[in-house]
Structure formats: C-alpha cells, structure tokens
Amino acid sequence: MKKILLGIVVAIFAISAYGVDCSVRKTCKQMSSCAEAYEYLNKCGHTRLDRDRDGVPCESICR
C-alpha cells in the first residue's frame, strides 16, 4: 500500500516535471525514472508497463 501511495505522489509530481509524448511507446528500459513510468502508465494508458496489473509500472525501476 505504501508503494502505491508513494507512486501516486511521485506521479503527481512528475506530471508537472515531464512533457510525455503519448505517441511514443517506451519500454521500461527506456524510462529514466519511476515517475516517468507512472506518468506513461496513468496519462497515456500504456498498460504493458504494468504486466502484473498491480498499479506499479516497471517494477525493475519502481521498487
């Protein structure tokens, strides 16, 4: 639960910090931060970033 809450806070912060281009499909290896991964997941709906569908994208980055 704490991870999800932290992720939401980070994602909210990231929305103002990043200009995500939803037309570009990035993989987790191409993400520079957990915040960027959350923004791609939430803003662009790139659900493949969250393979186990637990709300946390790119588990290799967002631990």
Buried (B, 14 or more C-beta within 10 A) or exposed (E): EEEEEBBEEBBEEBBEEBEBEEEEEBEBEEBEBBBBBBBBBBBBEBEEBBEEEEEBBBBEBBE
